[in-house]
Amino acid sequence: MLETARTGRHIALGAGTARFPNAADHWLAHGDEVPGAPDWQVIQVPGHTDDSLALWNPTTEVLLSGEAVLSRHGRAWFTPEVCDPESAALTEEHLRMLPVGHLLPGHGQPVVGDGLMDRALSPRQRP
């Protein structure tokens, strides 16, 4: 659970099966601004799990991808471990359209550079 300093409200990153000691005041959804961080947008990235979310900052071109995108050997890699291949393919298509300059993946080292999503490996490719 996240607690924002500006509002003091509790927010959570998905209404699925998560259990928290306190009830969330607000569940984040696709397109929402992150409370207390208005430059950041919530993006639904289902595939790895049904309720996966990423955070995107279009001003700085930073993507916090969670488990949707990993990195290996300095390259972005769309996760091959999915519960819903169809949703994962749509997530990959959507994220490839973003002009990501800085990727902070769920696993692996950050990846930096113009066009890094164009060079990202698909789940079928092994780094």
Backbone bond lengths (Angstrom), bond angles and torsions (degrees), N, CA, C in turn:
res aa  C-N    CA-C-N  psi(-1)  N-CA   C-N-CA  omega(-1)  CA-C   N-CA-C  phi
1 M - - - 1.441 - - 1.516 107.56 -
2 L 1.294 115.41 139.35 1.457 121.14 176.36 1.512 109.20 -102.35
3 E 1.289 116.73 143.04 1.451 120.33 173.18 1.508 106.40 -123.79
4 T 1.313 117.23 121.73 1.451 120.26 -176.85 1.516 110.64 -86.90
5 A 1.330 114.34 140.71 1.458 119.99 -177.84 1.522 111.28 -69.29
6 R 1.320 117.23 -38.18 1.461 120.77 -174.73 1.521 111.95 -66.65
7 T 1.323 116.85 -43.13 1.459 119.56 -174.29 1.517 113.00 -103.84
8 G 1.333 116.60 -23.17 1.450 119.63 -175.60 1.521 112.50 72.55
9 R 1.335 117.08 6.14 1.464 121.10 -179.08 1.521 110.09 -84.11
10 H 1.288 115.61 152.45 1.459 121.68 174.73 1.520 108.04 -91.93
11 I 1.320 116.35 134.24 1.456 120.86 174.18 1.514 108.04 -128.80
12 A 1.309 117.14 161.73 1.462 120.73 179.43 1.511 109.11 -138.31
13 L 1.324 116.76 162.79 1.452 122.44 -171.68 1.516 113.54 -104.30
14 G 1.291 119.45 38.06 1.460 121.27 176.40 1.508 110.55 146.09
15 A 1.298 116.25 138.71 1.461 120.81 -175.01 1.518 112.73 -93.25
16 G 1.336 118.13 7.41 1.458 121.82 -176.31 1.511 113.54 -57.04
17 T 1.298 116.96 -118.77 1.458 121.51 -175.21 1.521 112.36 -102.63
18 A 1.322 117.20 14.03 1.462 120.54 -178.79 1.522 110.89 -64.14
19 R 1.324 115.80 141.78 1.461 121.48 177.03 1.527 107.97 -121.38
20 F 1.306 116.02 127.50 1.455 122.24 -179.46 1.515 109.08 -127.34
21 P 1.332 117.99 151.93 1.464 119.55 -179.84 1.530 112.63 -68.62
22 N 1.327 117.30 -25.04 1.461 121.27 178.65 1.521 108.75 -121.16
23 A 1.296 116.97 146.79 1.466 120.54 177.57 1.525 109.05 -70.01
24 A 1.311 115.79 141.31 1.466 120.40 177.01 1.524 109.60 -75.22
25 D 1.329 115.96 143.23 1.457 120.72 174.41 1.518 111.21 -79.34
26 H 1.345 115.29 -25.31 1.464 119.53 -173.98 1.520 109.15 -155.73
27 W 1.332 118.05 130.56 1.459 122.40 174.63 1.508 108.01 -94.42
28 L 1.319 116.87 130.35 1.458 121.06 179.16 1.522 110.00 -72.57
29 A 1.334 115.69 142.28 1.460 121.85 -179.85 1.523 109.04 -135.83
30 H 1.322 115.78 163.62 1.459 121.90 -179.45 1.532 110.55 -51.72
31 G 1.332 115.28 130.51 1.456 120.78 178.09 1.518 115.02 90.08
32 D 1.324 117.90 -12.88 1.468 120.46 178.62 1.523 110.37 -66.94
33 E 1.333 114.91 148.63 1.459 120.18 165.30 1.515 107.30 -79.37
34 V 1.321 117.16 148.80 1.451 120.75 176.28 1.524 107.58 -78.97
35 P 1.334 118.18 122.19 1.461 120.09 -179.38 1.522 111.31 -55.97
36 G 1.327 115.74 130.12 1.453 121.44 -178.76 1.516 113.93 84.83
37 A 1.329 117.40 -6.85 1.466 122.66 179.92 1.533 108.13 -140.63
38 P 1.327 117.19 71.24 1.471 120.61 -170.21 1.522 115.53 -64.20
39 D 1.331 119.32 -15.15 1.468 120.19 177.19 1.526 112.53 -79.36
40 W 1.334 116.83 -10.94 1.459 121.86 -176.06 1.521 110.56 -100.09
41 Q 1.338 115.32 135.89 1.458 122.21 179.10 1.526 109.89 -115.95
42 V 1.317 115.31 146.25 1.452 121.64 175.97 1.529 108.75 -87.10
43 I 1.319 116.03 133.67 1.466 121.61 176.29 1.527 107.57 -124.50
44 Q 1.326 116.96 126.24 1.458 120.17 173.12 1.521 108.09 -74.08
45 V 1.325 115.94 130.53 1.470 121.59 -179.69 1.532 109.81 -132.33
46 P 1.329 117.39 61.34 1.460 119.06 -178.99 1.526 111.40 -66.18
47 G 1.302 114.41 158.11 1.454 121.25 179.60 1.515 109.38 143.10
48 H 1.335 116.37 -63.42 1.470 119.94 175.53 1.528 108.59 -63.47
49 T 1.321 115.87 -46.98 1.464 123.73 169.07 1.522 107.07 -135.42
50 D 1.315 116.50 163.95 1.468 120.04 -178.34 1.521 112.79 -67.75
51 D 1.332 117.29 -27.40 1.464 119.95 -173.61 1.529 113.15 -113.94
52 S 1.330 117.45 24.57 1.470 120.29 -179.17 1.524 111.61 -66.14
53 L 1.324 114.87 140.69 1.458 122.26 177.26 1.524 109.50 -128.60
54 A 1.324 115.29 152.44 1.458 123.04 172.16 1.516 107.12 -125.96
55 L 1.311 116.48 162.79 1.464 121.76 176.19 1.518 108.34 -119.15
56 W 1.330 116.33 133.63 1.463 123.34 -174.23 1.522 109.43 -127.24
57 N 1.331 115.90 132.55 1.457 121.91 174.74 1.525 107.27 -117.35
58 P 1.344 118.05 100.57 1.462 120.16 -177.27 1.527 113.46 -67.49
59 T 1.324 118.23 -23.93 1.460 121.26 179.85 1.524 111.27 -68.88
60 T 1.319 116.32 -44.27 1.463 121.24 -178.53 1.527 112.85 -99.13
61 E 1.331 116.93 -4.97 1.467 124.13 -178.75 1.524 112.20 58.97
62 V 1.342 115.53 38.90 1.457 121.96 178.68 1.526 108.87 -103.95
63 L 1.339 115.73 131.84 1.455 122.25 175.85 1.519 108.97 -118.63
64 L 1.334 116.39 121.84 1.466 122.97 169.70 1.526 104.46 -95.83
65 S 1.310 116.40 100.13 1.467 120.28 -165.57 1.518 115.56 -87.39
66 G 1.317 118.28 -9.98 1.457 118.16 -174.30 1.518 109.41 60.13
67 E 1.318 116.89 -141.02 1.464 121.75 -177.19 1.528 112.94 -85.44
68 A 1.320 118.44 -4.83 1.472 120.18 -177.69 1.521 111.80 -66.71
69 V 1.332 116.46 -36.02 1.468 121.02 179.79 1.526 107.91 -131.52
70 L 1.311 115.35 130.95 1.456 122.81 177.08 1.523 107.72 -109.35
71 S 1.316 117.48 -178.73 1.466 119.07 170.68 1.516 108.64 -137.98
72 R 1.311 114.11 148.90 1.463 121.16 179.62 1.514 107.52 -150.99
73 H 1.319 116.84 127.44 1.461 122.30 178.84 1.535 111.71 54.77
74 G 1.327 116.62 41.04 1.455 121.34 176.13 1.521 115.78 75.19
75 R 1.316 116.42 16.87 1.457 120.68 -176.83 1.526 110.11 -131.14
76 A 1.326 116.55 141.61 1.458 121.16 175.54 1.526 109.14 -70.27
77 W 1.339 115.10 146.16 1.462 121.15 -178.06 1.524 107.91 -145.54
78 F 1.315 117.25 118.91 1.462 121.04 176.85 1.523 108.44 -68.60
79 T 1.322 115.98 130.81 1.462 121.05 -171.22 1.530 112.07 -57.87
80 P 1.332 116.00 133.72 1.462 119.55 176.59 1.533 112.51 -85.15
81 E 1.326 116.77 -10.03 1.463 121.14 -178.25 1.517 109.33 -94.13
82 V 1.337 116.07 99.74 1.462 120.79 -175.02 1.521 110.89 -130.01
83 C 1.319 114.92 152.65 1.462 120.52 174.37 1.531 110.09 -99.34
84 D 1.339 116.56 -17.10 1.465 121.51 -177.99 1.531 108.64 -141.36
85 P 1.331 117.32 93.07 1.465 120.42 -176.61 1.532 114.17 -59.07
86 E 1.312 117.39 -35.22 1.463 120.44 179.86 1.534 111.00 -65.64
87 S 1.325 116.55 -46.24 1.466 120.54 177.52 1.521 111.17 -65.06
88 A 1.321 116.67 -39.02 1.464 120.85 179.02 1.528 110.58 -61.65
89 A 1.323 117.49 -39.75 1.464 121.20 178.63 1.531 110.98 -65.23
90 L 1.327 117.09 -39.55 1.471 120.46 177.03 1.526 110.81 -67.41
91 T 1.335 116.87 -38.88 1.468 120.78 176.40 1.519 110.20 -61.87
92 E 1.319 117.41 -45.75 1.459 120.85 178.53 1.527 110.56 -58.85
93 E 1.313 116.74 -46.14 1.469 121.21 179.18 1.527 111.06 -58.83
94 H 1.320 116.91 -44.60 1.471 121.54 -179.10 1.532 111.19 -66.05
95 L 1.324 117.25 -46.99 1.463 120.08 -176.81 1.525 112.11 -68.84
96 R 1.308 117.87 -31.23 1.467 120.31 177.82 1.533 111.54 -64.39
97 M 1.324 117.66 -22.88 1.473 121.18 179.83 1.526 112.77 -80.36
98 L 1.327 118.25 -15.17 1.462 121.18 -178.94 1.530 110.13 -77.65
99 P 1.324 117.55 140.30 1.471 120.44 177.51 1.532 111.84 -82.30
100 V 1.324 116.06 64.00 1.468 121.75 -175.18 1.526 109.86 -71.45
101 G 1.321 115.91 126.58 1.459 121.86 175.46 1.511 112.53 -107.59
102 H 1.355 115.31 -21.17 1.464 121.77 -179.52 1.524 107.72 -139.27
103 L 1.314 116.85 115.54 1.455 122.12 178.53 1.517 109.12 -106.51
104 L 1.324 116.08 125.60 1.462 122.39 172.97 1.525 105.87 -113.20
105 P 1.348 116.87 96.10 1.464 121.14 -172.20 1.518 113.29 -82.24
106 G 1.339 114.27 165.92 1.461 120.48 176.93 1.516 112.62 -66.29
107 H 1.318 117.46 -30.53 1.462 123.24 176.60 1.514 107.50 -140.27
108 G 1.313 116.31 141.41 1.454 121.26 179.01 1.516 111.81 100.20
109 Q 1.304 115.22 179.49 1.461 122.83 -177.43 1.527 110.96 -83.62
110 P 1.338 117.63 155.48 1.468 120.09 173.43 1.527 110.47 -57.85
111 V 1.316 115.58 150.22 1.457 122.53 177.13 1.525 106.78 -122.64
112 V 1.340 116.82 132.64 1.451 122.33 -176.16 1.523 108.99 -128.41
113 G 1.330 115.92 141.03 1.457 119.98 173.87 1.518 112.66 144.57
114 D 1.311 115.74 149.40 1.458 120.80 176.69 1.521 109.60 -63.61
115 G 1.310 116.51 140.43 1.460 121.48 176.07 1.513 114.78 69.67
116 L 1.337 117.07 20.21 1.459 118.23 -176.50 1.516 112.76 -65.07
117 M 1.335 117.69 -28.84 1.465 119.28 177.91 1.527 110.93 -75.16
118 D 1.325 117.34 -26.55 1.468 120.17 175.22 1.529 110.60 -66.05
119 R 1.329 115.92 -32.78 1.465 121.69 -178.65 1.528 112.73 -92.01
120 A 1.334 116.54 -1.48 1.467 120.15 -177.42 1.521 110.83 -63.08
121 L 1.316 114.94 141.61 1.452 121.02 177.98 1.526 109.91 -77.42
122 S 1.315 116.07 143.94 1.463 120.64 175.20 1.532 108.42 -79.04
123 P 1.324 118.09 166.32 1.464 120.11 179.82 1.522 113.63 -59.87
124 R 1.321 117.58 -27.49 1.472 121.47 -178.41 1.518 112.82 -76.02
125 Q 1.330 116.44 -19.86 1.458 120.50 179.96 1.529 109.43 -87.54
126 R 1.294 116.72 143.47 1.464 121.20 177.10 1.514 109.51 -109.23
127 P 1.316 116.73 125.49 1.482 118.32 178.57 1.510 112.44 -70.40
